[in-house]
């Protein structure tokens, strides 16, 4: 007699996996609330500007801001790409160095006790206060902006990775050791995969902070980038351009956050399945 399938086991019912239409409806159900909030904020912005509750040179109208974004699309695109490039490069370096530092800290208590206070001290120091030093040391090129982005994005990567590596079930580690797995095999097969959910939580925070770090570096000294655009607009009292720069900067952060979230779903299907189980109990 053939073995019973999972669907026929007592107390277990198999649920069909959602199709494209079901996933689209689920995405819409999750997205309508933040979209409604954005529309409400836009409406309040429009009412405030249309009723002249605030002077236009302080808060421009949505129409004038969109007009600037349309008329100077090439200008904004160029500076937005510069900031995006600095953000991506700083984020990549922060991830590589942060993951390596976390692995070393987990496997060496001496390194952890030595390095952790230094990381904490570096995190609490305001980056805007030390950014001018990087301009002096590295000049007005792209390097200071990348360094600031790395410093801001580095800490959440390290903390999340350390937490993930330490949250592995000790019994799994002991089981792998009894089965003859070495430290490298245990790390590759057990520790690292188990730490990925924690790591991606830190990556989603770090990628948005990297945008802030790149713009902060541009505030201190730059001749291109969204930080440069915002400073120029502020000095010229060009509030429509200032608001346009802020909107584009926010969009960059949101898009990068969504890309990391998509990567998490693609790389961790087993983790995503916990939020939408295909098999459910009926007890």
Secondary structure as GFF3:
##gff-version 3
##sequence-region A 1 283
A	DSSP	three_ten_helix	6	8	.	.	.	ID=ss1
A	DSSP	beta_strand	12	14	.	.	.	ID=ss2
A	DSSP	alpha_helix	20	50	.	.	.	ID=ss3
A	DSSP	alpha_helix	62	71	.	.	.	ID=ss4
A	DSSP	alpha_helix	73	107	.	.	.	ID=ss5
A	DSSP	alpha_helix	109	124	.	.	.	ID=ss6
A	DSSP	alpha_helix	127	138	.	.	.	ID=ss7
A	DSSP	alpha_helix	143	166	.	.	.	ID=ss8
A	DSSP	alpha_helix	170	178	.	.	.	ID=ss9
A	DSSP	alpha_helix	183	186	.	.	.	ID=ss10
A	DSSP	pi_helix	187	191	.	.	.	ID=ss11
A	DSSP	alpha_helix	192	220	.	.	.	ID=ss12
A	DSSP	alpha_helix	226	235	.	.	.	ID=ss13
A	DSSP	alpha_helix	239	267	.	.	.	ID=ss14
A	DSSP	alpha_helix	269	272	.	.	.	ID=ss15
A	DSSP	three_ten_helix	273	275	.	.	.	ID=ss16
A	DSSP	beta_strand	279	281	.	.	.	ID=ss17
###
